[in-house]
Amino acid sequence: MGQQAESPAERFGFTTGQVVQEFGWDDDVDEPLRQALEGMAGGELVDEDYGDVIDGVIVWWRKEDGDLTDMLVDVQTALDDGGQVWLLTRKPRREGHVAHEEIMEAATTAGLHATSTFAAGDDWSATRLAPRGR
């Protein structure tokens, strides 16, 4: 018997008890994915105003949202060592799509690098960003 493929939410790697902060929520986010991520973390995603240490970050980002580098710097301020940063961007040919080159440039400037990207839903791609080696 073959192994069952991971769901998109499982690929994020969050576990029960982790605090996951969400940035950029709007009406266009993938709600089933959000609910699955909350299920994996064992609770609701905390919002942008959360003021304590976090284990992971989800950023929903669209081309018109502003300066991606600034956002990536900001989301790291409360991130615990080893915490995960996931950038969700609109897929190509979708309104608000951000080119891969822009993501790479913003991540590098913010001290991060992309380690993997996958389709996280019908309209969204997820890119894992990790701290650059010292």
Rosetta constraint file for C-alpha pairs under 8 A:
AtomPair CA 6 CA 10 HARMONIC 5.79 0.50
AtomPair CA 6 CA 11 HARMONIC 6.47 0.50
AtomPair CA 7 CA 11 HARMONIC 6.63 0.50
AtomPair CA 8 CA 12 HARMONIC 7.21 0.50
AtomPair CA 8 CA 33 HARMONIC 7.56 0.50
AtomPair CA 8 CA 119 HARMONIC 7.41 0.50
AtomPair CA 8 CA 120 HARMONIC 5.27 0.50
AtomPair CA 8 CA 121 HARMONIC 7.39 0.50
AtomPair CA 9 CA 13 HARMONIC 7.66 0.50
AtomPair CA 9 CA 33 HARMONIC 6.24 0.50
AtomPair CA 9 CA 36 HARMONIC 5.88 0.50
AtomPair CA 9 CA 37 HARMONIC 5.61 0.50
AtomPair CA 9 CA 40 HARMONIC 7.74 0.50
AtomPair CA 9 CA 120 HARMONIC 7.51 0.50
AtomPair CA 10 CA 14 HARMONIC 7.39 0.50
AtomPair CA 10 CA 37 HARMONIC 7.87 0.50
AtomPair CA 10 CA 40 HARMONIC 7.56 0.50
AtomPair CA 12 CA 37 HARMONIC 7.99 0.50
AtomPair CA 12 CA 86 HARMONIC 7.75 0.50
AtomPair CA 14 CA 18 HARMONIC 6.83 0.50
AtomPair CA 14 CA 37 HARMONIC 7.40 0.50
AtomPair CA 14 CA 40 HARMONIC 5.97 0.50
AtomPair CA 14 CA 41 HARMONIC 5.76 0.50
AtomPair CA 14 CA 56 HARMONIC 7.77 0.50
AtomPair CA 15 CA 40 HARMONIC 5.48 0.50
AtomPair CA 15 CA 41 HARMONIC 5.01 0.50
AtomPair CA 15 CA 42 HARMONIC 7.51 0.50
AtomPair CA 16 CA 39 HARMONIC 7.92 0.50
AtomPair CA 16 CA 40 HARMONIC 5.73 0.50
AtomPair CA 16 CA 41 HARMONIC 4.24 0.50
AtomPair CA 16 CA 42 HARMONIC 4.72 0.50
AtomPair CA 16 CA 43 HARMONIC 7.95 0.50
AtomPair CA 17 CA 41 HARMONIC 5.64 0.50
AtomPair CA 17 CA 42 HARMONIC 5.83 0.50
AtomPair CA 17 CA 43 HARMONIC 7.57 0.50
AtomPair CA 18 CA 41 HARMONIC 5.39 0.50
AtomPair CA 18 CA 42 HARMONIC 7.58 0.50
AtomPair CA 18 CA 54 HARMONIC 7.56 0.50
AtomPair CA 18 CA 55 HARMONIC 5.68 0.50
AtomPair CA 18 CA 56 HARMONIC 7.49 0.50
AtomPair CA 19 CA 41 HARMONIC 7.02 0.50
AtomPair CA 19 CA 45 HARMONIC 7.13 0.50
AtomPair CA 19 CA 46 HARMONIC 7.21 0.50
AtomPair CA 19 CA 54 HARMONIC 5.15 0.50
AtomPair CA 19 CA 55 HARMONIC 5.23 0.50
AtomPair CA 19 CA 56 HARMONIC 6.53 0.50
AtomPair CA 20 CA 41 HARMONIC 7.30 0.50
AtomPair CA 20 CA 45 HARMONIC 5.32 0.50
AtomPair CA 20 CA 46 HARMONIC 6.16 0.50
AtomPair CA 20 CA 54 HARMONIC 6.07 0.50
AtomPair CA 20 CA 55 HARMONIC 5.85 0.50
AtomPair CA 20 CA 56 HARMONIC 4.62 0.50
AtomPair CA 20 CA 57 HARMONIC 5.43 0.50
AtomPair CA 20 CA 58 HARMONIC 7.14 0.50
AtomPair CA 21 CA 45 HARMONIC 5.56 0.50
AtomPair CA 21 CA 46 HARMONIC 4.65 0.50
AtomPair CA 21 CA 47 HARMONIC 5.72 0.50
AtomPair CA 21 CA 48 HARMONIC 6.68 0.50
AtomPair CA 21 CA 50 HARMONIC 7.46 0.50
AtomPair CA 21 CA 54 HARMONIC 6.71 0.50
AtomPair CA 21 CA 56 HARMONIC 6.31 0.50
AtomPair CA 21 CA 57 HARMONIC 4.82 0.50
AtomPair CA 21 CA 58 HARMONIC 6.21 0.50
AtomPair CA 22 CA 45 HARMONIC 6.07 0.50
AtomPair CA 22 CA 46 HARMONIC 6.05 0.50
AtomPair CA 22 CA 47 HARMONIC 5.34 0.50
AtomPair CA 22 CA 48 HARMONIC 6.20 0.50
AtomPair CA 22 CA 57 HARMONIC 5.89 0.50
AtomPair CA 22 CA 58 HARMONIC 4.79 0.50
AtomPair CA 22 CA 59 HARMONIC 5.91 0.50
AtomPair CA 22 CA 60 HARMONIC 7.80 0.50
AtomPair CA 23 CA 47 HARMONIC 6.69 0.50
AtomPair CA 23 CA 48 HARMONIC 5.58 0.50
AtomPair CA 23 CA 57 HARMONIC 7.66 0.50
AtomPair CA 23 CA 58 HARMONIC 6.23 0.50
AtomPair CA 23 CA 59 HARMONIC 4.72 0.50
AtomPair CA 23 CA 60 HARMONIC 6.19 0.50
AtomPair CA 24 CA 59 HARMONIC 5.86 0.50
AtomPair CA 24 CA 60 HARMONIC 4.78 0.50
AtomPair CA 24 CA 61 HARMONIC 6.23 0.50
AtomPair CA 25 CA 29 HARMONIC 6.42 0.50
AtomPair CA 25 CA 59 HARMONIC 7.99 0.50
AtomPair CA 25 CA 60 HARMONIC 6.23 0.50
AtomPair CA 29 CA 34 HARMONIC 8.00 0.50
AtomPair CA 29 CA 60 HARMONIC 7.20 0.50
AtomPair CA 30 CA 34 HARMONIC 6.35 0.50
AtomPair CA 30 CA 121 HARMONIC 7.00 0.50
AtomPair CA 30 CA 123 HARMONIC 7.86 0.50
AtomPair CA 30 CA 124 HARMONIC 7.63 0.50
AtomPair CA 31 CA 35 HARMONIC 6.11 0.50
AtomPair CA 32 CA 36 HARMONIC 6.18 0.50
AtomPair CA 33 CA 37 HARMONIC 6.17 0.50
AtomPair CA 33 CA 120 HARMONIC 7.58 0.50
AtomPair CA 33 CA 121 HARMONIC 7.36 0.50
AtomPair CA 34 CA 38 HARMONIC 6.20 0.50
AtomPair CA 35 CA 39 HARMONIC 6.17 0.50
AtomPair CA 36 CA 40 HARMONIC 6.30 0.50
AtomPair CA 37 CA 41 HARMONIC 6.23 0.50
AtomPair CA 38 CA 42 HARMONIC 5.84 0.50
AtomPair CA 38 CA 43 HARMONIC 5.23 0.50
AtomPair CA 38 CA 44 HARMONIC 5.21 0.50
AtomPair CA 38 CA 45 HARMONIC 6.08 0.50
AtomPair CA 39 CA 43 HARMONIC 6.42 0.50
AtomPair CA 46 CA 50 HARMONIC 6.20 0.50
AtomPair CA 51 CA 78 HARMONIC 7.70 0.50
AtomPair CA 52 CA 78 HARMONIC 6.55 0.50
AtomPair CA 53 CA 78 HARMONIC 4.87 0.50
AtomPair CA 53 CA 79 HARMONIC 5.89 0.50
AtomPair CA 53 CA 80 HARMONIC 6.02 0.50
AtomPair CA 54 CA 78 HARMONIC 5.93 0.50
AtomPair CA 54 CA 79 HARMONIC 5.01 0.50
AtomPair CA 54 CA 80 HARMONIC 5.78 0.50
AtomPair CA 54 CA 83 HARMONIC 7.40 0.50
AtomPair CA 55 CA 79 HARMONIC 6.01 0.50
AtomPair CA 55 CA 80 HARMONIC 5.57 0.50
AtomPair CA 55 CA 82 HARMONIC 7.76 0.50
AtomPair CA 55 CA 83 HARMONIC 4.76 0.50
AtomPair CA 55 CA 84 HARMONIC 6.72 0.50
AtomPair CA 56 CA 79 HARMONIC 6.66 0.50
AtomPair CA 56 CA 80 HARMONIC 7.91 0.50
AtomPair CA 56 CA 83 HARMONIC 5.03 0.50
AtomPair CA 56 CA 84 HARMONIC 4.54 0.50
AtomPair CA 56 CA 85 HARMONIC 5.85 0.50
AtomPair CA 56 CA 86 HARMONIC 7.86 0.50
AtomPair CA 57 CA 75 HARMONIC 7.01 0.50
AtomPair CA 57 CA 79 HARMONIC 7.74 0.50
AtomPair CA 57 CA 83 HARMONIC 7.82 0.50
AtomPair CA 57 CA 84 HARMONIC 6.15 0.50
AtomPair CA 57 CA 85 HARMONIC 4.79 0.50
AtomPair CA 57 CA 86 HARMONIC 5.98 0.50
AtomPair CA 58 CA 85 HARMONIC 6.30 0.50
AtomPair CA 58 CA 86 HARMONIC 4.93 0.50
AtomPair CA 58 CA 87 HARMONIC 6.10 0.50
AtomPair CA 58 CA 88 HARMONIC 7.19 0.50
AtomPair CA 59 CA 85 HARMONIC 7.78 0.50
AtomPair CA 59 CA 86 HARMONIC 6.18 0.50
AtomPair CA 59 CA 87 HARMONIC 4.85 0.50
AtomPair CA 59 CA 88 HARMONIC 5.80 0.50
AtomPair CA 60 CA 87 HARMONIC 6.30 0.50
AtomPair CA 60 CA 88 HARMONIC 4.77 0.50
AtomPair CA 60 CA 89 HARMONIC 6.16 0.50
AtomPair CA 61 CA 65 HARMONIC 6.49 0.50
AtomPair CA 61 CA 68 HARMONIC 7.89 0.50
AtomPair CA 61 CA 87 HARMONIC 6.97 0.50
AtomPair CA 61 CA 88 HARMONIC 5.95 0.50
AtomPair CA 61 CA 89 HARMONIC 5.11 0.50
AtomPair CA 61 CA 90 HARMONIC 7.44 0.50
AtomPair CA 62 CA 89 HARMONIC 6.04 0.50
AtomPair CA 62 CA 90 HARMONIC 6.48 0.50
AtomPair CA 62 CA 96 HARMONIC 4.55 0.50
AtomPair CA 62 CA 97 HARMONIC 6.10 0.50
AtomPair CA 62 CA 98 HARMONIC 6.47 0.50
AtomPair CA 63 CA 96 HARMONIC 4.61 0.50
AtomPair CA 63 CA 97 HARMONIC 5.80 0.50
AtomPair CA 63 CA 98 HARMONIC 5.27 0.50
AtomPair CA 64 CA 96 HARMONIC 6.41 0.50
AtomPair CA 67 CA 71 HARMONIC 6.58 0.50
AtomPair CA 68 CA 72 HARMONIC 6.18 0.50
AtomPair CA 68 CA 103 HARMONIC 7.67 0.50
AtomPair CA 68 CA 106 HARMONIC 6.00 0.50
AtomPair CA 69 CA 73 HARMONIC 6.24 0.50
AtomPair CA 69 CA 106 HARMONIC 4.46 0.50
AtomPair CA 69 CA 107 HARMONIC 6.55 0.50
AtomPair CA 69 CA 109 HARMONIC 6.58 0.50
AtomPair CA 69 CA 110 HARMONIC 5.79 0.50
AtomPair CA 70 CA 74 HARMONIC 6.14 0.50
AtomPair CA 70 CA 110 HARMONIC 7.60 0.50
AtomPair CA 71 CA 75 HARMONIC 6.16 0.50
AtomPair CA 72 CA 76 HARMONIC 6.67 0.50
AtomPair CA 72 CA 106 HARMONIC 7.54 0.50
AtomPair CA 72 CA 107 HARMONIC 6.90 0.50
AtomPair CA 72 CA 110 HARMONIC 6.00 0.50
AtomPair CA 73 CA 77 HARMONIC 7.22 0.50
AtomPair CA 73 CA 110 HARMONIC 5.27 0.50
AtomPair CA 73 CA 111 HARMONIC 7.96 0.50
AtomPair CA 75 CA 79 HARMONIC 7.19 0.50
AtomPair CA 76 CA 85 HARMONIC 7.99 0.50
AtomPair CA 79 CA 83 HARMONIC 5.76 0.50
AtomPair CA 79 CA 84 HARMONIC 7.94 0.50
AtomPair CA 84 CA 128 HARMONIC 7.31 0.50
AtomPair CA 84 CA 129 HARMONIC 7.15 0.50
AtomPair CA 84 CA 130 HARMONIC 6.82 0.50
AtomPair CA 85 CA 128 HARMONIC 5.95 0.50
AtomPair CA 85 CA 129 HARMONIC 5.27 0.50
AtomPair CA 85 CA 130 HARMONIC 6.67 0.50
AtomPair CA 86 CA 126 HARMONIC 6.37 0.50
AtomPair CA 86 CA 127 HARMONIC 5.62 0.50
AtomPair CA 86 CA 128 HARMONIC 4.65 0.50
AtomPair CA 86 CA 129 HARMONIC 6.06 0.50
AtomPair CA 87 CA 126 HARMONIC 5.61 0.50
AtomPair CA 87 CA 127 HARMONIC 5.12 0.50
AtomPair CA 87 CA 128 HARMONIC 6.42 0.50
AtomPair CA 87 CA 129 HARMONIC 7.26 0.50
AtomPair CA 88 CA 120 HARMONIC 7.96 0.50
AtomPair CA 88 CA 124 HARMONIC 6.13 0.50
AtomPair CA 88 CA 125 HARMONIC 5.48 0.50
AtomPair CA 88 CA 126 HARMONIC 4.46 0.50
AtomPair CA 88 CA 127 HARMONIC 6.38 0.50
AtomPair CA 89 CA 96 HARMONIC 7.93 0.50
AtomPair CA 89 CA 97 HARMONIC 6.42 0.50
AtomPair CA 89 CA 98 HARMONIC 6.45 0.50
AtomPair CA 89 CA 124 HARMONIC 5.52 0.50
AtomPair CA 89 CA 125 HARMONIC 5.41 0.50
AtomPair CA 89 CA 126 HARMONIC 6.58 0.50
AtomPair CA 90 CA 94 HARMONIC 5.99 0.50
AtomPair CA 90 CA 95 HARMONIC 7.12 0.50
AtomPair CA 90 CA 96 HARMONIC 6.02 0.50
AtomPair CA 90 CA 97 HARMONIC 4.60 0.50
AtomPair CA 90 CA 98 HARMONIC 6.80 0.50
AtomPair CA 90 CA 123 HARMONIC 5.72 0.50
AtomPair CA 90 CA 124 HARMONIC 4.60 0.50
AtomPair CA 90 CA 125 HARMONIC 6.18 0.50
AtomPair CA 91 CA 97 HARMONIC 5.80 0.50
AtomPair CA 91 CA 98 HARMONIC 7.97 0.50
AtomPair CA 91 CA 123 HARMONIC 5.52 0.50
AtomPair CA 91 CA 124 HARMONIC 5.25 0.50
AtomPair CA 91 CA 125 HARMONIC 5.76 0.50
AtomPair CA 92 CA 97 HARMONIC 5.67 0.50
AtomPair CA 92 CA 98 HARMONIC 7.83 0.50
AtomPair CA 92 CA 99 HARMONIC 7.90 0.50
AtomPair CA 93 CA 97 HARMONIC 6.86 0.50
AtomPair CA 94 CA 123 HARMONIC 7.04 0.50
AtomPair CA 98 CA 102 HARMONIC 6.67 0.50
AtomPair CA 98 CA 103 HARMONIC 7.11 0.50
AtomPair CA 99 CA 103 HARMONIC 6.61 0.50
AtomPair CA 100 CA 104 HARMONIC 6.21 0.50
AtomPair CA 101 CA 105 HARMONIC 6.15 0.50
AtomPair CA 102 CA 106 HARMONIC 6.10 0.50
AtomPair CA 103 CA 107 HARMONIC 5.97 0.50
AtomPair CA 104 CA 108 HARMONIC 6.06 0.50
AtomPair CA 104 CA 113 HARMONIC 6.87 0.50
AtomPair CA 104 CA 114 HARMONIC 6.88 0.50
AtomPair CA 105 CA 109 HARMONIC 6.23 0.50
AtomPair CA 106 CA 110 HARMONIC 6.15 0.50
AtomPair CA 107 CA 111 HARMONIC 6.24 0.50
AtomPair CA 107 CA 112 HARMONIC 4.76 0.50
AtomPair CA 107 CA 113 HARMONIC 5.54 0.50
AtomPair CA 107 CA 114 HARMONIC 7.28 0.50
AtomPair CA 107 CA 129 HARMONIC 7.28 0.50
AtomPair CA 108 CA 112 HARMONIC 5.16 0.50
AtomPair CA 108 CA 113 HARMONIC 5.77 0.50
AtomPair CA 108 CA 132 HARMONIC 7.91 0.50
AtomPair CA 111 CA 131 HARMONIC 5.98 0.50
AtomPair CA 111 CA 132 HARMONIC 5.68 0.50
AtomPair CA 112 CA 129 HARMONIC 5.85 0.50
AtomPair CA 112 CA 130 HARMONIC 5.24 0.50
AtomPair CA 112 CA 131 HARMONIC 4.40 0.50
AtomPair CA 112 CA 132 HARMONIC 4.99 0.50
AtomPair CA 113 CA 129 HARMONIC 5.31 0.50
AtomPair CA 113 CA 130 HARMONIC 5.51 0.50
AtomPair CA 113 CA 131 HARMONIC 6.40 0.50
AtomPair CA 113 CA 132 HARMONIC 5.93 0.50
AtomPair CA 114 CA 127 HARMONIC 6.46 0.50
AtomPair CA 114 CA 128 HARMONIC 5.67 0.50
AtomPair CA 114 CA 129 HARMONIC 4.53 0.50
AtomPair CA 114 CA 130 HARMONIC 6.46 0.50
AtomPair CA 115 CA 127 HARMONIC 7.37 0.50
AtomPair CA 115 CA 128 HARMONIC 5.62 0.50
AtomPair CA 115 CA 129 HARMONIC 6.02 0.50
AtomPair CA 115 CA 130 HARMONIC 6.76 0.50
AtomPair CA 116 CA 127 HARMONIC 5.64 0.50
AtomPair CA 116 CA 128 HARMONIC 5.41 0.50
AtomPair CA 116 CA 129 HARMONIC 7.77 0.50
AtomPair CA 117 CA 125 HARMONIC 6.83 0.50
AtomPair CA 117 CA 126 HARMONIC 5.43 0.50
AtomPair CA 117 CA 127 HARMONIC 4.24 0.50
AtomPair CA 117 CA 128 HARMONIC 6.44 0.50
AtomPair CA 118 CA 125 HARMONIC 5.66 0.50
AtomPair CA 118 CA 126 HARMONIC 5.47 0.50
AtomPair CA 118 CA 127 HARMONIC 6.74 0.50
AtomPair CA 119 CA 124 HARMONIC 6.34 0.50
AtomPair CA 119 CA 125 HARMONIC 4.49 0.50
AtomPair CA 119 CA 126 HARMONIC 6.27 0.50
AtomPair CA 120 CA 124 HARMONIC 5.49 0.50
AtomPair CA 120 CA 125 HARMONIC 5.05 0.50
AtomPair CA 120 CA 126 HARMONIC 5.65 0.50
AtomPair CA 121 CA 125 HARMONIC 6.96 0.50
